[in-house]
Amino acid sequence: MSKRDYYEILDVERTVTEVELKKSFRRLAMKYHPDRCPDDPHAQEKFKEAKEAYEVLSDAQKRALYDQHGHAAFEAGMGGRGAGGFGDMGDIFGDIFGDIFGMGGGGRGRTRRGADLRYLMELDLEEAVFGVEKNIQVPTQVNCQHCNGSGSEDGKTAQCRTCNGHGRVRMQNGIFSIQQTCPHCGGAGQTIEKPCKPCRGEGRLEETRTLSVNIPAGVDTGDRIRLTGQGEAGGAGAEAGDLYVEVHVREHAIFQRQGNDLYCELPIRFGQAALGAELLVPTLEGEVAIQVPPETQTGQQFRLRGRGVKSVRNGRTGDLICHVVVETPVRLTRQQRELMEQLEATFEHDDADKHTPRAKGWVDGVKQFWSRVTS
């Protein structure tokens, strides 16, 4: 039996934000929690289904894998631990129902991992196609060097008096009796008696870091590059989050990219279109000569194979497609105008339809249309 789409389960769009995602899951968790629906045999399954979807979509790495591969990402082991295990029900209460009691999630001895960061990098088409190394400045939180991220001035800690070192306390609210993270020690079971002065016991300080990012050749708008451990530092020396560099390619003056293919307009003069010509076409690697045959029309396309973008995923190179646009001459000199008039006059003494097949077809279509309307 195939699984339902995670976004459908949580009733959210694929562009949902973290705040909206959490709000939607909280609503479903409250609705289907088994303690609130003791007579509904399907409530527990719906609750677990929503929890599984939230565990994947609330994790930036798992969400990226799911968006690209769907459920197969976790069935094949691509998602690390996967989304199938439900584990301790207290974990989900810590993340979602903690807001009811005004506390955060976590357990004894658990230190909060640093937040993931997102950086939007704008690139020129040439940079995206050939790859580039960029230096970026990222405002973030880093470990305090004075206390090595511990938050303690002297490195000493004491047992938390609120939870007696257990890291969790039991809270009662109506029908819910939830074992929750201790609000005083944040689940560590220990407190700092002498906080570090530079970081005020947080273990972290704000800092703007300069990072070098290697952009591989072939990236496109929407691609993300993960820099492990370059996000915010975790609390009390915990693991740092990751930095996700999201690529946005600027519009190009000549080329438009669709997948690995490039498109461009090829403007040609009336005479070149009628008589044929050899023209130089720009590519990302220099100019290439192409032969335009006589009687070429606007809209005709020429494909230059292997002149597109080399895929960053499979190494295949796309094509360059040139779209012909026949230009009407402007700012004619007196002599040019006379020559054009002489040319136009020759059509009046000849069968004009054989020179303009598209115009004849258009006129015939108009006549058929009016015949249907007036009949």
C-alpha positions as CSV (number, residue, x, y, z in Angstrom):
1,M,0.0,0.0,0.0
2,S,1.5,3.3,-1.1
3,K,2.0,6.1,1.5
4,R,0.1,9.4,1.2
5,D,2.0,12.5,0.3
6,Y,3.4,14.1,3.5
7,Y,2.3,17.6,2.4
8,E,-1.2,16.3,1.8
9,I,-1.3,14.6,5.2
10,L,-0.4,17.9,6.9
11,D,-2.7,19.9,4.5
12,V,0.0,22.3,3.5
13,E,1.6,23.6,0.3
14,R,5.1,22.5,-0.7
15,T,6.3,26.0,-0.1
16,V,5.2,25.9,3.6
17,T,7.3,27.7,6.1
18,E,8.5,26.1,9.4
19,V,6.1,28.2,11.4
20,E,3.1,27.2,9.2
21,L,4.2,23.6,9.3
22,K,4.4,23.4,13.0
23,K,1.0,25.2,13.4
24,S,-0.6,22.7,11.0
25,F,0.8,19.7,12.8
26,R,-0.1,21.0,16.2
27,R,-3.7,21.3,15.0
28,L,-3.7,17.7,13.8
29,A,-1.9,16.3,16.9
30,M,-4.5,17.9,19.2
31,K,-7.3,16.6,17.0
32,Y,-6.2,13.0,16.7
33,H,-4.3,12.4,20.0
34,P,-5.5,9.0,21.4
35,D,-6.2,10.5,24.8
36,R,-8.7,12.9,23.2
37,C,-10.3,10.3,20.9
38,P,-10.6,7.1,23.0
39,D,-13.5,5.9,20.9
40,D,-12.0,6.5,17.5
41,P,-10.0,3.4,16.5
42,H,-8.4,5.3,13.6
43,A,-7.2,8.3,15.7
44,Q,-3.9,6.7,16.7
45,E,-3.0,5.8,13.1
46,K,-3.8,9.3,11.9
47,F,-1.8,10.8,14.8
48,K,1.2,8.6,13.9
49,E,0.8,9.4,10.2
50,A,0.9,13.2,10.9
51,K,3.8,12.7,13.2
52,E,5.8,10.9,10.6
53,A,5.1,13.6,8.0
54,Y,6.1,16.3,10.4
55,E,9.4,14.6,11.5
56,V,10.5,14.6,7.8
57,L,9.3,18.0,6.7
58,S,10.5,19.8,9.8
59,D,14.1,18.5,9.2
60,A,15.8,20.6,6.4
61,Q,17.9,17.7,5.2
62,K,15.1,15.1,5.2
63,R,12.7,17.5,3.5
64,A,15.2,18.1,0.7
65,L,15.6,14.4,0.2
66,Y,11.8,13.9,0.2
67,D,11.2,16.7,-2.2
68,Q,13.7,15.1,-4.6
69,H,13.0,11.4,-4.2
70,G,9.7,11.1,-2.3
71,H,9.2,8.2,0.1
72,A,11.8,6.2,-1.8
73,A,14.5,8.4,-0.2
74,F,13.9,6.7,3.2
75,E,12.9,3.3,2.0
76,A,16.3,3.1,0.3
77,G,18.1,4.4,3.4
78,M,19.0,7.8,1.8
79,G,17.5,9.7,4.7
80,G,19.8,8.4,7.4
81,R,17.6,7.2,10.3
82,G,14.5,7.6,8.1
83,A,11.0,8.6,9.0
84,G,9.5,5.3,9.9
85,G,10.3,5.0,13.6
86,F,8.0,6.8,16.1
87,G,10.2,6.4,19.2
88,D,9.3,8.1,22.4
89,M,5.9,9.9,22.3
90,G,7.3,12.4,24.8
91,D,9.6,13.8,22.0
92,I,6.6,14.9,20.0
93,F,5.0,16.5,23.1
94,G,8.2,18.3,23.8
95,D,8.2,19.9,20.3
96,I,4.5,20.6,19.9
97,F,2.7,20.6,23.2
98,G,5.5,22.4,24.9
99,D,3.9,25.7,23.7
100,I,0.9,24.8,25.9
101,F,3.0,24.9,29.0
102,G,5.4,27.6,27.8
103,M,8.4,25.2,27.6
104,G,10.7,23.8,24.9
105,G,11.4,20.2,24.0
106,G,14.3,17.9,24.9
107,G,15.4,15.4,27.5
108,R,17.9,14.9,30.2
109,G,21.4,15.6,29.1
110,R,20.2,16.7,25.6
111,T,21.8,19.9,24.4
112,R,20.0,21.8,21.6
113,R,21.6,21.5,18.2
114,G,22.4,24.8,16.6
115,A,19.9,26.2,14.1
116,D,20.3,25.6,10.3
117,L,20.8,28.8,8.3
118,R,19.8,29.7,4.7
119,Y,21.8,32.0,2.4
120,L,20.5,33.1,-0.9
121,M,23.3,33.4,-3.5
122,E,22.7,35.2,-6.8
123,L,24.9,34.1,-9.7
124,D,25.3,35.1,-13.3
125,L,24.5,32.4,-15.9
126,E,28.2,32.0,-16.7
127,E,29.0,31.4,-13.1
128,A,26.3,28.8,-12.7
129,V,27.3,27.0,-15.9
130,F,31.0,26.9,-15.4
131,G,31.2,26.9,-11.6
132,V,32.7,29.5,-9.3
133,E,34.2,30.0,-5.9
134,K,32.5,32.7,-3.9
135,N,33.2,34.3,-0.5
136,I,30.1,35.0,1.5
137,Q,29.5,36.8,4.9
138,V,27.1,35.0,7.2
139,P,25.9,36.6,10.5
140,T,25.5,33.8,12.9
141,Q,26.2,32.6,16.5
142,V,29.5,30.9,17.3
143,N,30.9,29.2,20.4
144,C,32.3,31.6,23.0
145,Q,36.1,31.2,23.1
146,H,36.3,32.4,26.7
147,C,34.3,29.4,28.1
148,N,34.7,27.1,25.1
149,G,31.0,27.1,24.6
150,S,30.1,25.8,28.0
151,G,28.5,29.1,29.3
152,S,30.3,28.6,32.6
153,E,33.0,31.0,33.8
154,D,34.8,28.4,35.9
155,G,33.6,25.3,34.0
156,K,31.6,24.1,37.0
157,T,27.9,23.1,37.1
158,A,25.4,22.1,39.8
159,Q,22.4,19.8,39.9
160,C,19.2,21.6,38.9
161,R,17.0,22.1,41.9
162,T,13.8,22.2,39.9
163,C,14.1,18.7,38.4
164,N,16.7,17.3,40.8
165,G,19.0,16.5,38.0
166,H,16.5,14.5,36.0
167,G,16.1,17.1,33.2
168,R,12.3,16.5,33.0
169,V,9.3,17.5,35.1
170,R,5.7,16.3,35.0
171,M,3.0,18.8,34.1
172,Q,-0.7,18.5,34.3
173,N,-3.2,20.4,32.2
174,G,-6.7,19.1,32.0
175,I,-6.7,15.6,30.4
176,F,-3.0,15.8,29.6
177,S,-0.3,14.6,32.0
178,I,2.9,15.2,30.2
179,Q,6.5,14.6,31.2
180,Q,8.2,17.7,29.9
181,T,11.6,19.3,29.7
182,C,12.7,21.2,32.8
183,P,12.2,24.9,32.1
184,H,15.0,25.9,34.4
185,C,17.9,23.8,33.1
186,G,16.5,23.1,29.6
187,G,16.8,19.4,30.0
188,A,20.4,19.2,30.9
189,G,19.8,18.4,34.6
190,Q,22.6,20.8,35.5
191,T,22.7,24.6,36.0
192,I,25.5,27.1,35.8
193,E,26.3,28.9,39.1
194,K,28.8,31.3,37.6
195,P,27.9,32.3,34.1
196,C,30.5,33.4,31.6
197,K,30.6,37.2,31.4
198,P,31.3,37.6,27.6
199,C,28.4,35.4,26.6
200,R,26.3,35.8,29.7
201,G,26.0,32.0,30.2
202,E,24.7,31.3,26.7
203,G,27.9,29.7,25.4
204,R,27.5,31.6,22.1
205,L,28.3,35.0,20.7
206,E,27.1,36.8,17.6
207,E,29.6,37.0,14.8
208,T,29.8,37.6,11.1
209,R,31.9,34.9,9.4
210,T,33.4,34.9,5.9
211,L,33.1,31.5,4.2
212,S,34.4,30.3,0.9
213,V,31.7,28.4,-1.1
214,N,32.6,26.2,-4.1
215,I,29.7,26.3,-6.5
216,P,29.9,23.3,-8.8
217,A,29.4,23.7,-12.6
218,G,25.8,23.3,-13.9
219,V,23.8,24.4,-10.9
220,D,20.5,26.1,-11.5
221,T,18.0,28.3,-9.6
222,G,16.6,26.4,-6.6
223,D,19.7,24.1,-6.1
224,R,21.1,24.0,-2.6
225,I,24.6,23.5,-1.3
226,R,24.9,22.2,2.2
227,L,27.8,23.3,4.4
228,T,27.9,20.9,7.3
229,G,28.5,22.5,10.7
230,Q,28.5,26.1,9.3
231,G,25.2,27.1,10.8
232,E,24.6,28.5,14.3
233,A,26.5,27.0,17.2
234,G,24.5,24.8,19.5
235,G,23.8,25.7,23.1
236,A,26.4,24.9,25.7
237,G,28.8,23.5,23.1
238,A,26.3,21.3,21.3
239,E,26.6,20.4,17.7
240,A,26.4,23.3,15.2
241,G,23.7,23.5,12.6
242,D,24.2,23.5,8.9
243,L,24.3,26.3,6.3
244,Y,22.2,25.9,3.2
245,V,23.3,28.0,0.3
246,E,20.4,28.4,-2.2
247,V,21.2,29.4,-5.7
248,H,19.4,32.0,-7.7
249,V,20.6,32.6,-11.3
250,R,20.0,36.1,-12.7
251,E,18.3,36.7,-16.0
252,H,20.7,36.8,-18.9
253,A,20.7,39.3,-21.7
254,I,21.0,36.7,-24.5
255,F,20.2,33.2,-23.1
256,Q,17.3,31.7,-21.4
257,R,17.8,28.3,-19.6
258,Q,15.3,25.5,-19.5
259,G,16.8,22.5,-17.7
260,N,20.1,21.8,-19.5
261,D,19.1,23.5,-22.7
262,L,19.8,27.1,-23.6
263,Y,17.5,29.2,-25.8
264,C,18.3,32.5,-27.6
265,E,16.7,34.7,-30.3
266,L,18.4,34.9,-33.7
267,P,17.4,38.2,-35.4
268,I,18.1,38.2,-39.1
269,R,17.4,40.7,-41.9
270,F,14.7,40.3,-44.5
271,G,17.2,39.7,-47.2
272,Q,19.1,37.1,-45.2
273,A,15.9,35.2,-44.5
274,A,14.9,35.2,-48.2
275,L,18.3,34.5,-49.8
276,G,20.0,32.5,-47.0
277,A,23.2,33.5,-45.2
278,E,26.0,32.3,-43.0
279,L,25.7,33.8,-39.5
280,L,27.7,33.8,-36.4
281,V,25.8,32.6,-33.3
282,P,27.0,33.3,-29.7
283,T,27.5,30.4,-27.4
284,L,28.9,30.2,-23.9
285,E,32.2,29.1,-25.3
286,G,32.5,31.5,-28.2
287,E,30.9,32.2,-31.6
288,V,29.8,29.4,-33.9
289,A,28.9,29.7,-37.6
290,I,25.6,28.3,-38.8
291,Q,24.0,28.2,-42.3
292,V,20.6,29.8,-42.6
293,P,18.8,28.3,-45.7
294,P,16.9,30.5,-48.1
295,E,13.2,31.2,-47.4
296,T,13.7,30.9,-43.6
297,Q,10.7,32.1,-41.6
298,T,10.2,33.7,-38.2
299,G,9.9,30.9,-35.6
300,Q,12.2,28.5,-37.3
301,Q,14.6,26.9,-34.9
302,F,18.2,25.8,-35.2
303,R,19.6,23.3,-32.7
304,L,23.3,23.3,-31.8
305,R,23.9,20.0,-30.0
306,G,26.2,20.0,-27.0
307,R,26.2,23.8,-26.7
308,G,24.0,24.0,-23.7
309,V,24.7,23.3,-20.0
310,K,26.5,20.3,-18.5
311,S,24.2,18.7,-15.9
312,V,25.6,18.9,-12.3
313,R,23.8,15.6,-11.6
314,N,24.4,13.2,-14.5
315,G,27.1,15.0,-16.6
316,R,25.0,15.2,-19.8
317,T,25.2,18.4,-21.8
318,G,22.2,20.1,-23.2
319,D,21.7,21.9,-26.5
320,L,21.5,25.5,-27.7
321,I,18.3,26.3,-29.6
322,C,18.3,29.4,-31.7
323,H,14.8,30.9,-32.5
324,V,14.7,32.9,-35.7
325,V,13.2,36.4,-35.7
326,V,13.0,38.1,-39.1
327,E,13.3,41.8,-38.5
328,T,11.5,44.5,-40.6
329,P,14.1,47.0,-41.7
330,V,13.9,50.5,-40.1
331,R,15.3,53.9,-40.9
332,L,15.6,53.2,-44.7
333,T,17.6,55.5,-46.9
334,R,16.0,56.9,-50.0
335,Q,17.7,54.4,-52.2
336,Q,16.7,51.4,-49.9
337,R,13.1,52.5,-49.9
338,E,13.1,52.8,-53.7
339,L,14.5,49.3,-54.0
340,M,12.0,47.9,-51.6
341,E,9.2,49.6,-53.6
342,Q,10.5,48.0,-56.8
343,L,10.6,44.6,-55.1
344,E,7.1,45.0,-53.8
345,A,5.8,46.0,-57.2
346,T,7.1,42.7,-58.7
347,F,4.7,40.8,-56.5
348,E,1.7,42.6,-58.0
349,H,2.5,41.2,-61.4
350,D,3.1,37.6,-60.2
351,D,1.2,35.1,-58.2
352,A,1.7,36.6,-54.8
353,D,0.2,33.6,-53.0
354,K,3.1,31.4,-53.9
355,H,5.5,33.8,-52.3
356,T,3.6,34.1,-49.0
357,P,2.0,30.7,-48.2
358,R,1.4,31.7,-44.5
359,A,-0.5,34.8,-45.5
360,K,-2.6,32.8,-48.0
361,G,-3.4,30.2,-45.3
362,W,-4.4,33.0,-42.9
363,V,-6.7,34.7,-45.4
364,D,-8.4,31.4,-46.2
365,G,-8.9,30.7,-42.5
366,V,-10.5,34.2,-42.0
367,K,-12.9,33.5,-45.0
368,Q,-13.9,30.2,-43.5
369,F,-14.5,31.8,-40.1
370,W,-16.8,34.5,-41.5
371,S,-18.6,31.9,-43.6
372,R,-19.4,30.0,-40.4
373,V,-20.4,33.1,-38.5
374,T,-22.7,34.5,-41.1
375,S,-24.3,31.2,-42.3
